[in-house]
Amino acid sequence: MKHAAILLSLCALWAQQGLSWRPLKETLEKKWQTLSGALIPSYARTTNTVWLPDSMWVDTFRNGNWQERELTTYLYRSDNQIDKETLYVKAGSQWEAQSTTQYYYYTTGTFQGADSLYLYYEDTVGNGNLLLLGKTAFYFTAINANYWKGEMIDSSYNGTKWVADGRTTAWGSPALLSSQQADSVHLAQYDTTQNQWVTAIKIYNYFTASGIDSTYIWVDLAALGVPFPGAYGAGFSTYYYDAQSRLVRQQDTFWFCIGSCSPAQAGNTWYFYAGNAPKPSHDSSATYDYGSSEWSYARNQYTYDAHWNTLVAQHDTCNASATPPACGPVSRERYHYIQRSAPSALVGGFSSAAFLPTPLQAGTRAFLDSRWGSTYALWDLSGRLISHGDIPTSGLHLTLPSQPGLYLLRIGNATQKLLLLP
């Protein structure tokens, strides 16, 4: 699901209209790294093993050659949660640290293991010293047993005190929030003249058994500095799946409403798979700009390892005047993974196990082997029992919940965490 791409496309459209979009772009790039479900890099789990990305390189294609531009490294805690993320930029033949993010988590209570605080350090003058410049604090509230609220407050340090400047609020079921997805999200900026939060962006997701069905995005342009009271932008995305619940098409439409509404951009992205592969080998997009009356085309290509971890994601641009459009490389991300043991214990004192590879796709079926145990039970994170029963000697094909998120699967006396993706 490409919420960030959708919104950044809106930003580009606003730029064509001469509107101020850079503050929004910077906000979105930061927020959707944590709010959206991670598509790339991915990890796979079998038995008691987990693969975690420890390095990601960003390369650009220039003069017929790939050139390294950025490197991000990841360090993890003993429970495999990320501890520190550091961004380096290439300066000649050397890598120079540009920024570091330190992660903290709730250690007790209902939200144990959830994000609690991010601290951002950055080298602003190029002398190699990383200074604490920003932070994101997380707050979670159980509205009721089946509906939770998560809130992120972004603050910047002005040299003497912390100043709140951004807020992201997400609502959804416990399963959705645990997988960093939500059925509604509001992004607000702090208005220092009125001393209040002003909601600038609203995002609404609708989920079905196959995954996310559609996304509606509303943007208050006036709140973002456009000098037209009541002006807004809107985007709508619809997702289509095949019989294996794999995403095969995404259709996007965008409008501007300044006085009256008119279409700004529309497009489609198609996803292609090799046989029964769970992840796409490539995708292609075609976008029509109503302002310039022009089509643009792009393509992404993916390669994976034997565990379906993404190794390379290459981004190509295409010449629209050629038939068919001729595509060439622009940039790529390369990933390296480390192999770690899965956590030895689960929240609540459950004994750990890993019967099934995870993540799996929501709404699909998983086979439970009778050698693992004679009974099973499946809960969501609110403690609600989803299903339970006996496992016959021939095994059981269990239909998994249609809602993406994190679940607990108990077979016999052992329990594993089960992550379901759209």
Residue pairs with C-beta under 8 A, 6 or more apart in sequence:
1 36
1 37
1 39
1 181
1 205
1 211
1 212
1 215
1 239
1 422
2 237
2 250
2 269
3 32
3 35
3 36
3 203
3 215
3 217
4 28
4 29
4 32
4 33
4 36
6 215
6 217
6 235
6 237
6 252
7 24
7 28
7 32
7 201
7 217
7 219
7 235
8 25
8 28
8 29
9 235
9 252
9 254
9 265
9 287
10 217
10 219
10 233
10 235
10 254
11 21
11 22
11 24
11 25
11 28
12 21
13 233
13 254
13 256
13 264
13 265
13 289
13 291
14 20
14 21
14 24
14 221
14 226
14 233
15 21
16 289
16 291
16 292
17 256
17 291
19 221
19 224
19 225
19 226
20 224
20 225
20 226
21 224
23 224
23 225
24 200
24 201
24 219
24 224
27 154
27 166
27 187
27 189
28 187
30 136
30 154
31 152
31 154
31 166
31 168
31 187
34 115
34 118
34 136
34 152
34 180
35 152
35 168
35 170
35 180
35 181
35 182
35 185
36 180
36 181
37 179
37 180
37 181
37 404
37 421
37 422
38 180
40 302
40 310
40 313
40 333
40 335
41 53
41 56
41 309
41 310
41 335
41 337
42 279
42 308
42 309
42 310
42 359
43 50
43 51
43 52
43 53
43 309
43 337
44 50
44 51
44 307
44 308
44 309
44 357
44 359
45 51
45 342
45 354
45 357
45 358
45 359
46 307
46 354
46 357
47 354
48 341
48 342
48 352
48 354
49 339
49 340
49 341
49 342
50 80
50 339
50 340
50 341
50 342
51 307
51 309
51 337
51 338
51 339
51 340
52 74
52 76
52 80
52 337
52 338
52 340
53 74
53 309
53 335
53 336
53 337
54 73
54 74
54 75
54 76
54 336
54 337
54 338
55 71
55 72
55 73
55 74
55 335
55 336
56 71
56 72
56 74
56 333
56 334
56 335
56 336
57 68
57 70
57 71
57 333
57 334
58 68
58 69
58 70
58 71
58 72
58 331
58 332
58 333
59 66
59 67
59 68
59 69
59 331
59 332
59 333
59 334
60 66
60 67
60 69
60 330
60 331
61 67
61 328
61 329
61 330
61 331
61 332
66 329
66 332
67 90
68 90
69 89
69 90
69 331
70 87
70 88
70 89
70 90
71 87
71 88
71 89
71 90
71 95
72 85
72 86
72 87
72 88
73 85
73 86
73 88
74 82
74 84
74 85
75 82
75 83
75 84
75 85
76 82
76 83
76 340
77 83
79 113
79 343
80 340
80 342
80 343
81 103
81 105
81 113
82 103
83 102
83 103
84 100
84 101
84 102
84 103
85 100
85 101
85 103
86 97
86 99
86 100
86 101
87 97
87 98
87 99
87 100
88 95
88 96
88 97
88 98
89 95
89 96
89 98
90 96
96 123
96 126
96 128
97 123
97 128
97 130
98 122
98 123
99 120
99 121
99 122
99 123
99 130
100 120
100 121
100 122
100 130
101 118
101 119
101 120
101 121
102 118
102 119
102 121
103 115
103 117
103 118
104 115
104 116
104 117
104 118
104 119
105 112
105 113
105 114
105 115
105 116
106 112
106 113
106 114
106 115
106 116
110 140
110 142
111 140
112 347
113 347
114 138
114 140
114 178
115 138
116 137
116 138
117 135
117 136
117 137
117 138
118 135
118 136
119 132
119 134
119 135
120 132
120 133
120 134
120 135
120 136
121 130
121 131
121 132
121 133
122 130
122 131
122 133
122 134
123 129
123 130
123 131
124 131
124 133
132 157
133 156
133 157
134 154
134 155
134 156
134 157
135 154
135 155
135 157
135 162
136 152
136 153
136 154
136 155
137 152
137 153
137 155
138 150
138 151
138 152
139 150
139 151
139 153
140 148
140 149
140 150
140 151
140 177
141 148
141 149
141 150
141 151
142 148
143 149
143 171
145 382
145 383
145 384
146 173
146 174
146 382
146 384
147 171
147 172
147 173
148 171
148 172
148 173
148 174
148 177
149 169
149 170
149 171
150 169
150 170
150 171
150 177
150 182
151 167
151 168
151 169
151 170
152 166
152 167
152 168
152 169
153 164
153 166
153 167
154 164
154 165
154 166
154 167
154 168
155 162
155 163
155 164
155 165
156 162
156 163
156 165
157 163
164 190
165 189
165 190
166 187
166 188
166 189
166 190
167 187
167 188
167 189
167 190
167 197
168 185
168 186
168 187
168 188
169 185
169 186
169 188
170 177
170 182
170 184
170 185
171 182
171 183
171 184
171 185
172 181
172 182
172 183
172 184
173 183
173 380
173 382
173 403
173 405
174 380
174 381
174 382
174 405
175 380
175 381
175 401
175 403
175 404
175 405
175 406
175 407
175 420
176 182
176 183
176 207
176 403
176 404
176 405
177 405
178 381
178 405
178 406
179 404
179 405
179 406
179 419
179 420
179 421
181 205
181 212
181 404
181 405
181 422
182 205
183 204
183 205
183 206
183 207
184 202
184 203
184 204
184 205
185 201
185 202
185 203
186 199
186 201
186 202
186 203
187 199
187 200
187 201
187 202
187 203
188 197
188 198
188 199
188 200
189 197
189 198
189 200
189 223
189 224
190 196
190 197
190 198
191 197
191 198
198 220
198 223
199 220
199 223
200 219
200 220
200 223
200 224
201 217
201 218
201 219
201 220
202 217
202 218
202 219
203 215
203 216
203 217
203 218
204 215
204 216
204 217
205 212
205 214
205 215
206 212
206 213
206 214
206 215
207 213
207 402
207 403
207 404
207 422
208 402
209 245
209 362
209 363
209 402
210 241
210 245
210 363
210 402
210 422
211 239
211 241
211 245
211 247
211 361
211 362
211 363
211 404
211 421
211 422
212 239
212 422
213 238
213 239
214 236
214 237
214 238
214 239
215 235
215 236
215 237
215 239
216 234
216 235
216 236
217 234
217 235
217 236
217 237
218 232
218 233
218 234
219 232
219 233
219 234
219 235
220 232
221 228
221 231
221 232
221 233
221 256
221 258
222 228
222 229
222 230
222 231
222 232
226 258
228 258
228 259
231 256
231 257
231 258
231 259
232 257
233 254
233 255
233 256
233 257
233 264
234 254
234 255
234 257
234 261
235 252
235 253
235 254
235 255
236 252
236 253
237 250
237 251
237 252
237 253
238 250
238 251
239 247
239 249
239 250
240 247
240 248
240 249
240 250
240 251
241 247
241 248
242 248
244 276
244 364
245 361
245 362
245 363
245 364
246 271
246 273
246 278
246 280
246 361
247 271
247 280
247 422
248 270
248 271
249 268
249 269
249 270
249 271
250 268
250 269
250 271
251 267
251 268
252 265
252 266
252 267
252 268
252 269
252 287
253 263
253 265
253 266
254 263
254 264
254 265
254 266
255 261
255 262
255 263
255 264
256 262
256 264
262 290
263 290
264 289
264 290
264 291
265 287
265 288
265 289
265 290
266 287
266 288
266 290
267 285
267 286
267 287
267 288
268 285
268 286
269 283
269 284
269 285
270 283
270 284
270 285
271 280
271 283
272 280
272 281
272 282
272 283
272 284
273 279
273 280
273 281
274 281
278 308
278 361
279 302
279 304
279 308
279 310
280 302
281 301
281 302
282 299
282 300
282 301
282 302
283 299
283 300
284 297
284 298
284 299
285 297
285 298
285 299
286 295
286 296
286 297
287 295
287 296
287 297
287 298
288 294
288 295
289 295
289 296
294 320
295 320
296 318
296 320
297 317
297 318
297 319
297 320
297 325
297 327
298 315
298 316
298 317
298 318
298 327
299 315
299 316
299 318
299 327
300 313
300 314
300 315
300 316
301 312
301 313
301 314
301 316
302 310
302 312
302 313
302 314
303 310
303 311
303 312
304 310
304 311
305 311
305 337
309 335
309 337
310 335
311 334
311 335
312 332
312 333
312 334
312 335
313 332
313 333
314 329
314 331
314 332
315 329
315 330
315 331
315 332
316 327
316 328
316 329
316 330
317 327
317 328
317 330
318 325
318 326
318 327
318 328
319 325
319 326
319 327
319 328
342 352
342 354
343 352
344 352
345 351
345 352
346 352
346 408
346 415
346 416
346 417
350 408
350 410
350 414
350 415
351 413
351 414
351 415
352 414
352 415
352 416
353 372
353 411
353 414
353 415
353 416
354 416
355 368
355 369
355 372
355 409
355 411
355 414
355 416
356 366
356 409
356 416
356 418
358 416
358 417
358 418
358 419
359 419
359 420
359 421
360 366
360 400
360 418
360 419
360 420
360 421
361 400
361 420
361 421
361 422
362 400
362 401
362 402
362 403
362 404
362 405
362 420
362 421
362 422
363 399
363 400
363 401
363 402
364 399
364 400
365 397
365 398
365 399
365 400
366 397
366 398
366 400
367 395
367 396
367 397
367 398
368 376
368 391
368 395
368 396
368 397
368 398
368 411
369 391
369 395
370 391
370 392
370 393
370 394
370 395
370 396
372 391
372 411
372 412
372 414
373 391
373 411
373 412
373 413
373 414
374 390
374 391
374 412
375 388
375 389
375 390
375 391
375 411
375 412
376 388
376 389
376 391
376 396
376 398
376 409
376 410
376 411
377 385
377 387
377 388
377 409
377 410
378 385
378 386
378 387
378 388
378 398
378 401
378 407
378 408
378 409
378 410
378 418
379 385
379 386
379 407
379 408
379 410
380 386
380 401
380 405
380 407
380 408
381 405
381 406
381 407
381 408
386 401
386 407
387 398
389 396
391 411
400 418
400 420
401 407
401 420
403 420
404 420
404 421
404 422
405 419
405 420
406 417
406 418
406 419
406 420
407 417
407 418
407 419
407 420
408 415
408 416
408 417
408 418
409 415
409 416
409 417
409 418
